[in-house]
Amino acid sequence: MSKAAQSVRTALVFVFAVCTALFLQFRGQVPTFTILGHVFRPEPGSWILAAAPLFILILGLWAAFSFVLGKTSRLPYRDALDLDFPTYFPLLFFALAPLSLVHYLTFEDLHHRMKLFMLAVIFAVLYLKAVRVARIVRERPAPWLLWIRRFSSLPPRRQLLILFFAAVLIYNGGSLLMMSNGVSFGGDEPHYLLITHSLLKDGDFDLANNYAQRDYGRFLAPNAAIEAHVLPGTKPGGQYSFHSPGVSILLLPFYALGTLFGKSLLIFLLRFGMSLFGALFGVQMFLFARQEWQRDRLALGLWALFSFTSPVFFYSIHVYPEIIVALFAFTVFRLVRFSQKLSRAALVLCGFLLSSFIWFHALKYFFILGPLFLYAVWVLLKKHRLRSGIAFFLGPIALIFILYFYFQVSLYGSLNPTSVSWQGAMDQQQTVSFLKTLTRIPVRFQVDTLLGYFLDQRDGLLFYAPIYFFAFLGLVELIRRKRKTFWLLLFITGPYVFVSVFLTQRAGYAPPARPLVAVIWGMAVLVGYFLAFNGKKIFAYLMDLAIGLSFLFVWLLCQNPLALYQETTTGTTERGGALFYILSHLHFYLPNILPSFIKIEEWRWTPNFVWPILLLVFVAAYLLVRKHGFSLKFGHHQVLVAAGLALFFIWFVFYPRTVLLSPRKVDLSSREKLTFYSLSRVAKVREGGGFALLEDNRNYYFYFATGKPIDKLKVEFGSMQGDYDLKLRFFDAPAFEESTRREIKDKVFDSPPAYRWKGASLYQIVFHLEKRSDVRTGVNPYTLGIQPLR
């Protein structure tokens, strides 16, 4: 390196330090900003002083990383310095931070945006370093990458144990993260667990006393109340769940252990129990991939993608039967497909796993069991010639079916397979009526249901795990190479999906893609075919992007677990998916451009027509593009990183992160109307304007918009039944602190601060209410009135 070049790089490092120091100084001033005053005033002295140690730090990091890179990759130190230097250019983007003041809402919002921006810049630097290392490794294998080869050289049993325990560890890490964000169980989960509780404490399946005694409080919030999911049985006064007990029985030892400890550990142990099945499911996918394609790295990659993205990740820590049925079905499929000769133990295992489906749902899983049973029998008779040994396969099936129907007759009094379901056992007339109802379902509803399984933004598979977009490309590769395998997968997995579509069944209040979980292994196999045979580099880069988004969405959902549980059927009119509101900002709502197939009369939602066409275009492009060896150079990655950071800044940093939902026009006593957004459920609108606040010791956030700025704003507040202290602020600017003692007061504010938003003036009032007497606020609400004065 010449002295001139060295001087230029040193000067650039100083520029990097100056930009970073500017960002840190700006971030340090953020807590001092308010909606009334938020001007950034750089302090040149402290700015330069901060830049000096940062200059030394960046030089040190450059030197240290180059030294490690040179040693591990056997490069001369000077060459390593040259290669690593361009990875620090993303630090220049820190200079954009003050532009975020153009759209200022509150200092908390701005502080959050700065945190996101800092993480994005750091990620960009690390990404460029990873690209640089990957390119070097491709040319000169590094010693520290030998662990992959060492893993492949391990005995198969040790490999499987490592994968199993790694998955259990990651699943339960996610479980703890969700628990730390206040989530326990919801949807059908408490009803499955109540069966477990009754088996342990009462020794029976009768839940009448358990619902009456609110025994579900052992694993739900103390004030939780759930509607009983029960049917009458043979025992007078007995109430039996309309959920099949398979998952409840399997969780019994974990529940028993959890009862020895507190509620938190009970919840953790129940999720831990489910994670064991999820980890075994991932191991089966690893074994299948290695047997199907004979490539250890592909098998390892598919295991990671399959195990740690939606829906497998979340159903491995939720109490639902789908993941267990999927594990059993895929295990049978793999054993039958690849075993040269099935042993008697394997035959017994396959029969046991198949027949156990009935314990998880007497009807629904028959549409996987039936095709899989026929395939297994065909293979045993035609391929393995096991006519004499087939009894070891059929024997467990007969035994478990006999046991199940004995259980059903004893408790529910009927052999009808609909007995353990929400509608109960149907007689002949009810069955005929039900079948007639099915024939009257409009085809449009069935098409919507099918598209919703994949593309609905509230629970569709593809938007929560974008890697499965590439299953459709894998389908192309499968049909090209093994058309019989395609028909086999369709024969086994198709009936389950098509019957659910025909019945227009959608899941509610459960993690995304529940209708597909039991057969998700079929989609994963298609993804594997894409990874194994794709020779088009541009699609490989798109797959890398999809992988990153799929893992990112898992992380975001663990951090915001309530976004996992959304209604999709009758009763909801909100199209937007909560995850995609998180990814939106005040001026742009991502849900507005995503499909939504919720069951409402207004079905003409433009994205519902656009996205299926885009999916077809995606597949067509894959068919038309020829194989190529195009590869992005490091300079291309630099340009992409710069473009990505610019887009990230505009989307996540430039605009406020607040998202306003559910606009509601409120008629005021002055006959004026205000449009309020995102109103709290405990702030009830009163006739003639104003709100009844039903809870105390909390903040209330009121967003409202007007076409013209408000000259004067009158705020009325008080209660005639109790004493309260309160604080009010506009956005983040304190307005007043006041006390009311069984009285109603009012104050008038001149020209309250506003934010210009979509051609209107947006206002925010934050109202903190603190109770100072023994009044019950929920019975005698606190009054708040908001009245513009013209």
Disulfide bonds with the S-S distance in Angstrom:
none
